[in-house]
Amino acid sequence: MADQTRAIRTPEEFQALDALYQMSFGEASVPTATLRAWHEAYPQGLIGLFEGSQLVGGISVWALRESAYAQFSQGGIKERALSAADLAPEGGSFFYLSEIAVYPGRGSRARLLALLDAMMAHLSLYGRFPLQVLGLAYSNEGMRIMQRLGFMPWLSAEETADGLPMLRWEAPLATAFQGLLGKRGR
């Protein structure tokens, strides 16, 4: 059966994805209570990768209100300080890519690309141009993936409240978004 990506729908799916994030990122993971509050405010932000009915990976893409995006993008607040009230339930122009993971032994380049495709589909569906997307680099691999997608260094680790480098991607027009779609497979 082919893998599929879709929004997390049930409490069991939420628990499975949260467990994957906690295992993958440890102390750096978004706390469960925060992730739950974000998911309740913006349910389409948690996207699961499923092999049949079994969750094998996920990606989190959050639409932020402009004021929260401005504060976060300038290093003024930590990721975990973002609240459900900082999310824009209707989507918008400002997004934050917070976590992406696949269960150990279940990962492959194809699965990572499927999750990145899901992020792009999410931005296409809920985003409005000009788009601006932030991400924190928790690892060198994460940094490389984001840079291959066209994310550019935005703030150094010393400039962010999280103590991690922040990258930013923007698409002023739909044509720039199409450029991102073309880069994802490299």
C-alpha positions in Angstrom: 0.0 0.0 0.0 1.3 3.4 -0.9 2.1 6.0 1.8 -0.3 8.9 2.2 -0.1 12.2 3.9 -3.0 13.9 5.6 -3.9 16.1 8.6 -3.9 14.3 12.0 -7.6 13.5 12.8 -7.8 11.5 16.0 -6.4 11.6 19.6 -4.6 8.4 18.9 -2.9 9.8 15.8 -2.0 12.9 17.8 -0.5 10.8 20.5 1.5 8.7 18.0 2.9 11.9 16.3 3.7 13.5 19.6 5.5 10.4 20.8 7.6 10.4 17.6 8.5 14.1 18.1 9.4 13.6 21.7 11.6 10.6 20.8 13.2 12.4 17.9 13.9 15.8 19.5 13.9 15.1 23.3 14.0 18.2 25.4 14.0 20.4 22.2 10.6 19.0 21.2 7.5 21.2 21.5 6.0 20.2 24.8 2.9 18.0 24.5 0.5 20.5 26.1 1.7 23.2 23.7 1.5 21.0 20.7 -2.0 20.0 21.7 -3.1 23.6 22.1 -1.6 24.5 18.7 -3.3 21.5 17.1 -6.7 22.5 18.6 -6.3 26.1 17.3 -4.9 25.1 13.9 -5.8 21.4 13.3 -4.5 21.3 9.7 -1.0 22.1 11.0 -0.2 18.6 12.1 0.3 16.4 9.0 0.9 12.7 9.3 2.6 10.3 6.9 0.8 7.0 7.0 1.7 3.5 5.8 -1.8 2.1 5.5 -3.3 3.1 8.9 0.0 3.2 10.7 1.7 6.6 11.3 5.3 6.5 10.3 6.2 10.2 10.2 5.0 13.7 10.4 5.5 17.4 9.7 4.2 20.4 11.6 3.4 23.6 9.7 1.8 26.5 11.6 0.1 29.7 10.3 1.1 32.5 12.5 -0.5 35.9 13.1 1.6 38.7 11.7 2.4 40.1 15.2 3.6 36.7 16.5 5.6 36.1 13.3 7.3 39.5 13.7 8.3 38.8 17.3 9.5 35.3 16.6 11.3 36.2 13.4 13.3 38.8 15.3 14.4 36.4 18.0 12.2 38.0 20.6 10.5 34.8 21.8 11.2 31.1 22.1 9.3 28.6 19.9 7.6 27.2 23.0 6.4 30.6 24.0 4.2 30.8 20.9 0.6 30.2 22.1 -2.6 29.0 20.4 -3.7 32.6 20.2 -0.6 33.4 18.1 -1.8 31.0 15.4 -4.0 32.1 12.4 -6.7 29.5 12.1 -7.6 30.8 8.6 -4.1 30.5 7.3 -2.3 33.6 5.9 1.1 34.8 4.8 3.2 33.9 7.8 4.1 30.3 8.7 6.5 28.3 10.9 7.8 24.8 10.1 8.4 23.4 13.6 9.1 19.7 13.3 9.6 16.9 10.7 10.4 13.3 11.6 10.1 9.7 10.5 10.3 6.7 12.8 13.8 5.1 12.9 14.0 2.3 10.4 11.0 3.6 8.5 12.7 6.6 6.9 13.7 7.0 3.3 14.4 9.8 1.0 11.0 9.2 -0.6 9.2 9.5 2.7 11.0 12.7 3.6 10.1 14.1 0.2 6.5 13.1 0.7 6.4 15.1 3.9 8.0 18.1 2.2 5.4 17.8 -0.6 2.7 17.8 2.1 4.2 21.0 3.5 4.1 22.6 0.0 0.5 21.5 -0.5 -0.4 23.0 2.9 1.2 26.3 2.0 -0.5 26.2 -1.4 -3.9 25.6 0.2 -3.7 27.8 3.3 -1.1 30.4 2.3 -1.6 33.8 0.7 1.2 35.6 -1.2 3.6 37.0 -0.3 4.5 33.9 1.8 7.1 33.9 4.5 8.1 30.7 6.3 10.5 30.4 9.3 12.3 27.3 10.6 14.8 26.6 13.3 17.7 24.3 12.5 17.9 21.7 15.2 20.6 19.8 13.3 23.0 20.1 10.5 20.8 17.7 8.5 17.8 20.0 9.1 19.8 23.0 8.0 20.9 21.2 4.8 17.3 20.2 4.0 16.0 23.7 4.5 18.7 25.3 2.5 18.1 22.8 -0.4 14.5 24.0 -0.4 15.7 27.6 -0.7 15.5 28.7 2.9 18.2 31.3 3.7 20.0 32.0 7.0 18.0 34.6 8.8 19.2 34.8 12.4 22.3 33.2 14.0 21.9 31.0 17.0 23.1 33.9 19.2 20.3 36.1 17.9 17.4 33.7 18.6 15.7 33.1 22.0 16.0 29.4 21.3 19.7 29.5 20.8 19.3 27.9 17.3 19.9 29.2 13.8 16.7 30.5 12.2 16.2 30.2 8.4 13.6 32.0 6.4 12.0 31.4 3.0 9.8 33.8 1.2 7.8 33.7 -2.0 6.6 37.2 -3.0 4.7 35.7 -5.9 3.2 32.4 -6.9 6.1 32.0 -9.4 8.6 31.9 -6.5 6.5 29.2 -4.9 6.7 27.2 -8.1 10.5 27.6 -7.8 10.4 25.9 -4.3 8.4 23.0 -5.8 11.1 22.5 -8.3 13.9 22.5 -5.7 12.4 20.0 -3.3 13.6 17.0 -5.3 17.3 17.8 -5.4 
